[in-house]
Amino acid sequence: MTAAHQKPTIPAPTEAAAPTRRQLIQRGAAGAALFAGLGHLPVWAAGSDAPEKKEVKIGFIPLTDCASVVMASVLGIDQKYGVKIIPTKEASWPGVRDKLVNGELDMAHVLWGLIYGVHLGTAGPKKDMAVLMNLNHNGQAITLSKKVADKGAVDAASLAKLMASDKREYTFAQTFPTGTHAMWLYYWLASVGVQPLKDTKVITVPPPQMVANMRVGNMDGYCVGEPWGHRAIADGIGITAATTQDIWKDHPEKALGTSAEFAQKYPNTCRAVIAAILEASKWIDAGLQNKLKMAETVADRAYVNTSVDVINQRILGRYQNGLGKTWDDPNHMKFFNDGYVNMPYLSDGMWFLTQHKRWRLIKDHPDYLAVAQQINKIDLYRQGAAAAKVNVPKDVMRSSKLIDGVVWDGKNPKAYAEGFKVQAA
């Protein structure tokens, strides 16, 4: 067994306090010195373009894909653009939602479907919301319990076969009812004829609590972001049945979200934060040493609170499924990919609306394009990208083929939403 595939020693999950303001400032100063030493000097001039708000509280959930927000702060890249990012560790997605709505957080590393759900009033209090950029593609996973795997369920087809013969109720967990993980889980189950809201019991569990809940038998499977898929394998309690890039290659995952009110009131601040996180995203994807440094940083108790190995295996595309299979996945979690990752494509937002309609989270067809145009701040993104000298895709729509062979391109969202054989009645 190679060192890369040895089972790491995992500390018991504990809640850690967020870093203090002084610690954040110290880390930022050290990172800024390193960054400046590499020839990266401040570029944001004072004046009409200066950020209106100098300190920006950005909430995050302990997941690997919070890395670009964290590294923009830790490396001091934010200071280059005239802002100070204060990463704020949150316990659950409903907590993030509430703090975005009431203004306790300025922005958040957040689920696309949460932002869209709040905007439409289907995910809690209705409030106009904004997506400033996409933070990452790929890198989530669907985990099945070792008990289920021992009965032969190791992928969607074998799971459906087992469920049909077992005749008991199967329980699956996602992280937020309108969020990305719920949609990946439902799409994956439906691809083999399972209607998730009728044929299974679905529960909502915060990401850091998934492994503990599976350990005590509260669910048969779950969909969540890393490192909590790999952690189940490292702990010997689950197997990876599918990665989310198996479901949709280069799918949108976390967004940088805020309220429409904040985006309107502080446009220069939004542009500065977008530029800083873009530069951090580029830094993460630049090479092996940067990825390892990122893994070491976000594994800290102040952020994800797990072992570095649990993070860096999948961030490098080194996968194992818990059943002896290992592989290198070129479609692992990406943070930049020459700017392709970060564009808040209108079609990405529209896709989540089609799935909300498919599963009756919204009753009627919305004006798909108009809603996406309201939420996705394309102009702010382009301006932030220009400040960071990042390439911007010309098209605000993109086309993808998902696991069931159906192509999504945003051209006829109503027909797309109505075209699925498996959907809620």
C-alpha positions as CSV (number, residue, x, y, z in Angstrom):
1,M,0.0,0.0,0.0
2,T,1.4,3.4,-1.0
3,A,1.7,6.2,1.4
4,A,-0.9,8.1,-0.6
5,H,-3.5,5.4,0.0
6,Q,-2.7,4.5,3.6
7,K,-5.6,5.0,5.9
8,P,-4.9,8.3,7.8
9,T,-5.4,8.8,11.5
10,I,-8.4,11.0,11.8
11,P,-9.1,13.1,14.9
12,A,-12.6,13.0,16.3
13,P,-14.7,15.7,14.8
14,T,-14.9,18.7,17.1
15,E,-16.3,22.2,16.7
16,A,-13.6,24.8,16.6
17,A,-14.1,28.5,17.2
18,A,-13.5,30.7,14.2
19,P,-10.1,32.4,14.2
20,T,-10.0,35.6,16.2
21,R,-9.7,39.0,14.4
22,R,-6.1,39.3,15.6
23,Q,-5.2,35.9,14.3
24,L,-6.8,36.7,10.9
25,I,-4.9,39.9,10.7
26,Q,-1.6,38.2,11.6
27,R,-2.3,35.5,9.0
28,G,-3.2,38.0,6.4
29,A,-0.1,40.1,7.1
30,A,2.2,37.0,6.8
31,G,0.4,35.9,3.6
32,A,0.5,39.4,2.1
33,A,4.2,39.6,2.7
34,L,4.7,36.2,1.0
35,F,2.5,37.4,-1.9
36,A,4.2,40.7,-2.3
37,G,7.6,38.9,-2.2
38,L,6.5,37.0,-5.3
39,G,6.0,40.3,-7.1
40,H,2.3,40.8,-6.4
41,L,1.8,44.4,-5.3
42,P,-1.3,46.4,-4.5
43,V,-3.2,47.6,-7.6
44,W,-6.4,49.1,-6.2
45,A,-6.3,52.9,-6.4
46,A,-8.1,55.1,-4.0
47,G,-10.9,57.2,-5.5
48,S,-14.2,56.5,-7.1
49,D,-13.4,52.8,-7.6
50,A,-12.3,52.3,-4.0
51,P,-14.3,49.7,-2.1
52,E,-17.0,51.3,-0.1
53,K,-16.7,48.7,2.7
54,K,-13.2,47.8,3.8
55,E,-14.0,44.7,5.9
56,V,-16.2,42.0,4.4
57,K,-17.6,39.2,6.5
58,I,-17.9,36.1,4.3
59,G,-19.5,33.0,5.9
60,F,-18.4,29.5,5.0
61,I,-19.3,25.9,5.8
62,P,-16.4,23.5,6.6
63,L,-15.9,22.1,3.2
64,T,-12.9,21.9,0.9
65,D,-14.6,24.2,-1.6
66,C,-14.4,27.2,0.8
67,A,-10.7,27.3,-0.1
68,S,-10.6,30.2,-2.4
69,V,-12.4,32.4,0.1
70,V,-10.0,31.3,2.9
71,M,-6.8,31.6,0.8
72,A,-7.8,35.1,-0.5
73,S,-7.7,36.1,3.2
74,V,-4.8,34.0,4.5
75,L,-2.5,35.0,1.6
76,G,-3.4,38.6,1.9
77,I,-4.6,38.8,-1.7
78,D,-7.7,40.7,-0.5
79,Q,-5.5,43.6,0.7
80,K,-4.2,44.0,-2.8
81,Y,-7.7,45.0,-3.9
82,G,-8.4,47.3,-0.9
83,V,-10.5,45.0,1.2
84,K,-10.1,42.7,4.2
85,I,-12.0,39.4,4.0
86,I,-13.1,38.0,7.4
87,P,-13.9,34.3,6.9
88,T,-16.6,33.3,9.3
89,K,-17.2,29.6,10.1
90,E,-20.9,28.6,10.1
91,A,-22.6,25.5,11.4
92,S,-25.3,24.9,8.7
93,W,-26.7,26.2,5.5
94,P,-29.9,27.4,7.2
95,G,-27.6,29.4,9.5
96,V,-25.8,30.9,6.4
97,R,-29.2,31.7,4.9
98,D,-30.5,33.5,8.0
99,K,-27.3,35.6,8.4
100,L,-27.3,36.6,4.7
101,V,-30.9,37.6,4.9
102,N,-30.5,39.7,8.1
103,G,-27.2,41.2,7.2
104,E,-25.0,39.5,9.8
105,L,-22.9,38.2,6.9
106,D,-22.0,40.4,4.0
107,M,-21.4,37.5,1.6
108,A,-21.1,33.7,1.8
109,H,-19.6,30.6,0.3
110,V,-23.0,29.2,-0.4
111,L,-25.2,26.8,-2.4
112,W,-26.6,28.0,-5.7
113,G,-30.0,26.5,-4.9
114,L,-30.1,28.3,-1.5
115,I,-29.6,31.7,-3.2
116,Y,-32.2,30.9,-5.8
117,G,-34.6,29.5,-3.2
118,V,-34.4,32.5,-1.0
119,H,-34.9,34.8,-4.0
120,L,-38.1,32.9,-4.9
121,G,-39.2,32.4,-1.3
122,T,-39.0,28.6,-1.4
123,A,-36.0,28.2,1.0
124,G,-37.1,30.4,3.8
125,P,-37.8,34.2,4.1
126,K,-38.1,35.7,0.6
127,K,-35.4,38.3,-0.2
128,D,-33.8,39.5,-3.4
129,M,-30.4,37.8,-3.7
130,A,-27.3,37.9,-5.8
131,V,-24.7,35.5,-7.2
132,L,-21.4,37.3,-7.7
133,M,-19.4,34.3,-9.1
134,N,-19.1,30.6,-9.1
135,L,-16.4,29.2,-6.7
136,N,-15.8,25.7,-8.0
137,H,-16.7,22.9,-10.3
138,N,-17.0,19.2,-9.4
139,G,-15.7,17.6,-6.3
140,Q,-18.8,16.4,-4.4
141,A,-19.7,12.7,-3.9
142,I,-22.6,10.3,-3.1
143,T,-21.7,8.0,-0.3
144,L,-23.4,4.7,0.6
145,S,-23.0,3.1,3.9
146,K,-20.7,0.1,4.2
147,K,-23.8,-2.0,5.4
148,V,-25.6,-1.2,2.1
149,A,-22.5,-1.8,0.1
150,D,-22.0,-5.2,1.8
151,K,-25.4,-6.2,0.4
152,G,-24.3,-5.4,-3.1
153,A,-25.3,-1.7,-3.6
154,V,-22.2,0.0,-4.9
155,D,-23.7,2.2,-7.6
156,A,-27.1,3.6,-8.7
157,A,-28.2,0.5,-10.6
158,S,-27.3,-2.0,-7.9
159,L,-28.8,0.3,-5.2
160,A,-32.1,0.5,-7.1
161,K,-32.1,-3.3,-7.4
162,L,-31.4,-3.8,-3.7
163,M,-34.1,-1.3,-2.8
164,A,-36.6,-3.1,-5.0
165,S,-35.9,-6.4,-3.3
166,D,-35.4,-5.2,0.3
167,K,-38.8,-3.6,0.8
168,R,-37.7,-1.4,3.7
169,E,-37.5,2.4,3.8
170,Y,-34.2,3.7,2.7
171,T,-33.0,7.1,4.1
172,F,-30.8,9.5,2.3
173,A,-29.3,12.8,3.5
174,Q,-28.7,16.0,1.6
175,T,-27.5,19.4,3.0
176,F,-30.3,21.8,2.1
177,P,-33.7,21.2,0.4
178,T,-33.1,23.5,-2.6
179,G,-29.3,23.1,-2.6
180,T,-26.9,21.5,-4.9
181,H,-26.4,18.2,-3.0
182,A,-30.2,17.6,-2.9
183,M,-30.3,18.1,-6.7
184,W,-27.3,15.8,-7.4
185,L,-28.7,13.1,-5.1
186,Y,-32.2,13.3,-6.7
187,Y,-30.9,13.4,-10.3
188,W,-28.7,10.4,-9.6
189,L,-31.5,8.3,-8.1
190,A,-33.9,9.3,-10.8
191,S,-31.5,8.2,-13.5
192,V,-32.2,4.6,-12.4
193,G,-35.9,5.1,-12.0
194,V,-36.0,5.9,-8.2
195,Q,-38.3,8.8,-7.3
196,P,-36.4,10.2,-4.3
197,L,-39.3,12.0,-2.7
198,K,-41.7,9.0,-3.0
199,D,-39.4,5.9,-2.9
200,T,-37.1,7.1,-0.1
201,K,-37.0,9.1,3.0
202,V,-34.9,12.3,2.6
203,I,-33.4,14.1,5.6
204,T,-31.3,17.3,5.9
205,V,-28.0,17.1,7.7
206,P,-25.2,19.8,8.0
207,P,-22.1,18.8,6.0
208,P,-19.7,18.3,9.0
209,Q,-22.3,16.0,10.7
210,M,-22.8,13.6,7.8
211,V,-20.1,11.1,8.8
212,A,-21.1,11.0,12.4
213,N,-24.8,10.4,11.4
214,M,-23.8,7.6,9.0
215,R,-21.7,6.0,11.7
216,V,-24.7,5.6,14.0
217,G,-26.9,4.4,11.2
218,N,-29.1,7.4,10.7
219,M,-28.9,7.1,6.9
220,D,-28.1,4.7,4.1
221,G,-26.5,7.3,1.9
222,Y,-25.7,10.9,1.6
223,C,-24.5,13.6,-0.9
224,V,-22.2,16.2,0.4
225,G,-19.0,18.1,-0.5
226,E,-15.5,17.0,0.3
227,P,-13.8,16.1,2.5
228,W,-16.8,14.3,4.0
229,G,-17.1,11.8,1.2
230,H,-13.5,10.7,1.6
231,R,-13.7,10.9,5.3
232,A,-16.4,8.1,5.4
233,I,-13.9,5.9,3.5
234,A,-11.0,6.8,5.8
235,D,-13.2,6.0,8.8
236,G,-14.3,2.7,7.2
237,I,-18.0,3.4,7.3
238,G,-18.9,4.2,3.7
239,I,-18.1,3.9,0.0
240,T,-18.2,6.4,-2.9
241,A,-21.0,5.2,-5.2
242,A,-20.6,8.2,-7.5
243,T,-18.8,11.5,-7.8
244,T,-20.9,14.5,-8.8
245,Q,-18.7,15.0,-11.8
246,D,-20.0,11.6,-12.9
247,I,-23.5,13.2,-12.9
248,W,-22.5,16.4,-14.6
249,K,-18.9,17.1,-15.7
250,D,-17.9,20.6,-14.6
251,H,-21.1,21.3,-12.8
252,P,-21.6,24.5,-10.8
253,E,-21.1,24.0,-7.1
254,K,-20.7,26.8,-4.6
255,A,-21.4,30.4,-5.4
256,L,-20.2,33.6,-3.8
257,G,-23.6,34.8,-2.7
258,T,-24.9,38.0,-1.2
259,S,-28.1,40.0,-1.0
260,A,-29.2,42.1,-4.0
261,E,-29.3,45.0,-1.5
262,F,-25.6,44.6,-0.6
263,A,-24.6,44.2,-4.3
264,Q,-26.4,47.4,-5.1
265,K,-25.1,49.4,-2.2
266,Y,-21.5,48.2,-2.3
267,P,-20.6,47.5,-6.0
268,N,-16.9,48.4,-5.7
269,T,-16.6,46.2,-2.7
270,C,-18.2,43.3,-4.6
271,R,-15.8,43.9,-7.5
272,A,-12.8,43.9,-5.2
273,V,-13.8,40.7,-3.5
274,I,-14.5,39.0,-6.8
275,A,-11.1,40.0,-8.0
276,A,-9.4,38.8,-4.8
277,I,-11.1,35.4,-4.9
278,L,-10.4,35.0,-8.6
279,E,-6.7,35.5,-7.9
280,A,-6.9,33.1,-5.0
281,S,-8.6,30.5,-7.3
282,K,-5.9,30.9,-9.9
283,W,-3.3,30.5,-7.2
284,I,-4.9,27.2,-5.9
285,D,-5.1,25.7,-9.4
286,A,-1.6,26.8,-10.4
287,G,0.3,23.7,-9.2
288,L,0.8,20.8,-6.8
289,Q,2.6,22.8,-4.1
290,N,-0.2,25.4,-4.0
291,K,-2.8,22.7,-3.7
292,L,-0.9,21.1,-0.8
293,K,-0.5,24.4,0.9
294,M,-4.2,25.0,0.5
295,A,-5.0,21.6,1.9
296,E,-2.8,22.2,4.9
297,T,-4.4,25.6,5.5
298,V,-8.1,24.6,5.2
299,A,-7.6,21.4,7.2
300,D,-6.9,23.6,10.3
301,R,-9.4,23.5,13.1
302,A,-10.4,27.1,12.3
303,Y,-11.7,26.0,8.9
304,V,-12.6,22.4,8.0
305,N,-11.1,20.6,11.0
306,T,-9.9,17.3,9.5
307,S,-6.6,15.7,8.5
308,V,-4.7,17.1,5.6
309,D,-4.6,13.8,3.9
310,V,-8.4,13.6,3.8
311,I,-8.5,16.8,1.9
312,N,-5.5,16.5,-0.4
313,Q,-6.2,13.1,-1.9
314,R,-9.3,14.2,-3.8
315,I,-8.1,17.8,-4.4
316,L,-5.3,16.2,-6.4
317,G,-7.8,13.9,-8.2
318,R,-6.6,10.7,-6.4
319,Y,-9.8,8.8,-5.7
320,Q,-10.6,5.5,-4.0
321,N,-14.1,4.2,-3.5
322,G,-13.6,2.2,-0.3
323,L,-13.9,-1.1,-2.1
324,G,-10.4,-1.4,-3.4
325,K,-10.7,0.6,-6.5
326,T,-8.4,3.6,-7.0
327,W,-8.3,6.0,-9.9
328,D,-7.0,9.4,-11.0
329,D,-9.9,11.7,-12.0
330,P,-9.0,14.6,-14.3
331,N,-12.4,16.1,-13.5
332,H,-11.6,16.7,-9.8
333,M,-12.5,19.9,-8.0
334,K,-11.5,22.9,-10.0
335,F,-11.3,26.4,-8.7
336,F,-10.2,28.4,-11.8
337,N,-9.5,26.5,-15.1
338,D,-8.5,29.8,-16.8
339,G,-11.7,31.5,-15.6
340,Y,-14.1,28.9,-17.0
341,V,-15.0,27.9,-13.5
342,N,-15.9,31.3,-12.1
343,M,-18.4,32.8,-14.6
344,P,-21.9,32.8,-13.0
345,Y,-23.5,31.4,-16.2
346,L,-27.2,32.2,-16.5
347,S,-27.8,28.6,-17.7
348,D,-26.3,27.3,-14.4
349,G,-28.8,29.2,-12.3
350,M,-31.7,28.3,-14.7
351,W,-30.8,24.6,-14.3
352,F,-31.4,24.7,-10.6
353,L,-34.8,26.2,-11.2
354,T,-35.7,23.4,-13.6
355,Q,-34.9,20.9,-10.9
356,H,-36.9,22.8,-8.3
357,K,-39.9,22.7,-10.7
358,R,-39.2,19.0,-11.4
359,W,-39.4,18.1,-7.7
360,R,-42.3,20.5,-6.9
361,L,-40.2,22.8,-4.8
362,I,-41.8,25.5,-6.9
363,K,-45.4,25.0,-8.2
364,D,-45.3,26.9,-11.5
365,H,-42.8,27.5,-14.1
366,P,-40.9,30.8,-13.4
367,D,-39.5,33.1,-16.1
368,Y,-36.3,31.1,-16.0
369,L,-34.1,33.5,-17.8
370,A,-35.4,36.6,-16.1
371,V,-34.8,35.2,-12.7
372,A,-31.3,34.2,-13.6
373,Q,-30.7,37.7,-15.0
374,Q,-31.9,39.2,-11.7
375,I,-29.7,37.1,-9.5
376,N,-26.5,36.5,-11.5
377,K,-24.5,39.8,-11.5
378,I,-22.7,39.2,-14.8
379,D,-21.6,42.9,-15.1
380,L,-20.0,42.9,-11.6
381,Y,-18.3,39.7,-12.3
382,R,-16.8,40.9,-15.6
383,Q,-15.5,44.1,-13.9
384,G,-14.0,42.0,-11.0
385,A,-12.4,39.7,-13.6
386,A,-11.0,42.7,-15.5
387,A,-9.4,43.9,-12.3
388,A,-7.8,40.5,-11.7
389,K,-6.8,40.2,-15.4
390,V,-8.8,37.0,-15.7
391,N,-10.3,35.7,-19.0
392,V,-14.0,35.9,-19.1
393,P,-16.0,33.4,-21.3
394,K,-18.0,35.3,-23.9
395,D,-21.2,33.4,-23.6
396,V,-23.4,33.6,-20.4
397,M,-25.0,30.2,-21.4
398,R,-23.3,26.8,-21.7
399,S,-24.2,23.3,-22.8
400,S,-23.7,20.1,-20.9
401,K,-24.7,16.4,-21.2
402,L,-25.7,14.9,-17.8
403,I,-25.5,11.3,-16.6
404,D,-28.8,10.3,-18.2
405,G,-27.7,11.5,-21.6
406,V,-30.0,14.5,-21.6
407,V,-28.4,17.8,-22.8
408,W,-29.0,21.0,-20.9
409,D,-28.3,24.2,-22.8
410,G,-30.8,26.7,-21.3
411,K,-32.7,27.2,-24.6
412,N,-36.0,25.7,-23.6
413,P,-36.1,25.3,-19.8
414,K,-39.8,24.7,-19.5
415,A,-39.7,21.7,-22.0
416,Y,-36.5,20.5,-20.2
417,A,-38.2,20.5,-16.8
418,E,-41.3,18.7,-18.1
419,G,-39.3,16.2,-20.1
420,F,-38.1,13.9,-17.3
421,K,-39.7,10.5,-16.9
422,V,-39.1,10.6,-13.2
423,Q,-40.4,13.6,-11.4
424,A,-42.7,14.6,-8.5
425,A,-46.4,14.3,-9.2
